[in-house]
């Protein structure tokens, strides 16, 4: 029998600390809707969701419109990062699977509170709205697949929650405790976001861009109209080749290696494909004269120095045909303050040291467990 994995997303404040449960979230029948709204305000969501009943489907010229997975930019999002499920986790741990399922059915009309991926998903939907205005028949859109270990019994509560928050998510993958990784390829997944670091590593091993999401204690308010995505460079967009030189031989050898190889392209990292997908959609806006008000903006936030090691990174991106809207070479300075100014919906980094620093400043960050830094983590 396969054991269900229902570990909740971790709440971070510098270091990973004990889980914080949102007031009245996730089925506490004694709580109030006002408390839920206050919690959503803390996520930076200024627009209050309206209670929606019944299934919804986006319509285009009178017909229901769903892009084919092979044409869309598909993001598989775990229910545990899209919503907050700490209370349910306690029921599962203390009383077992059967009581957990019973609890979910009894509380299926009580929506989950938003999790760390919620603002990101809302921003994806805002981009889709703009794309549909410019290209009504195009299938080149963001497509969200909700991936969960939950049994199908829990699906009703998830659907009710999605309708309550006015999310456009019609594709579900409820595995009943079995491994979801095999389904990700079938969905042509461009990015997988989860709270389960083990499953994220499995996805990366299968060549699927993936990251483990963490929840800052006090999330920064983010844009509702422009998707902002920030990436680290080495071991995220690029391979860990240069990071290996630094770990093995120190900073001077790293600079020397980068100088000698500045005209040699870096190999690709695990999230290069996702940046390519974002760039492809950006160009659709550019083609319609919307470069300056494009609803997608990308950032490179790297510990590299500009003059001594940045040129190789920029030449690699240019050779790949990828445009980064803003590049910040910090030369080892902390990333948290810069990310606080950028206010991305998500920031990807291969080192937990930087993920924790970002979370301290309120940034929703995601760990990409790839490369040499996983063997020799920075203290």
QUIMOWO-V386092 format. One record per helix or strand of 3 or more residues. SS is the DSSP state (H for helix, E for strand). FROM is the first residue (numbers start at 1). LEN is the number of residues. If there is no record, write none. Layout:
BEGIN
<<SS:FROM:LEN> <SS:FROM:LEN>>
END
This chain:
BEGIN
<<E:10:3> <H:33:10> <E:73:6> <H:79:4> <H:86:10> <H:97:10> <H:118:17> <E:142:7> <H:152:13> <E:171:4> <H:181:6> <E:189:6> <H:197:9> <E:210:7> <E:227:5> <H:241:9> <H:251:10> <H:272:15> <E:296:7> <H:306:14> <E:326:4> <H:336:7> <E:346:4> <H:352:9> <E:365:3> <H:372:3>>
END
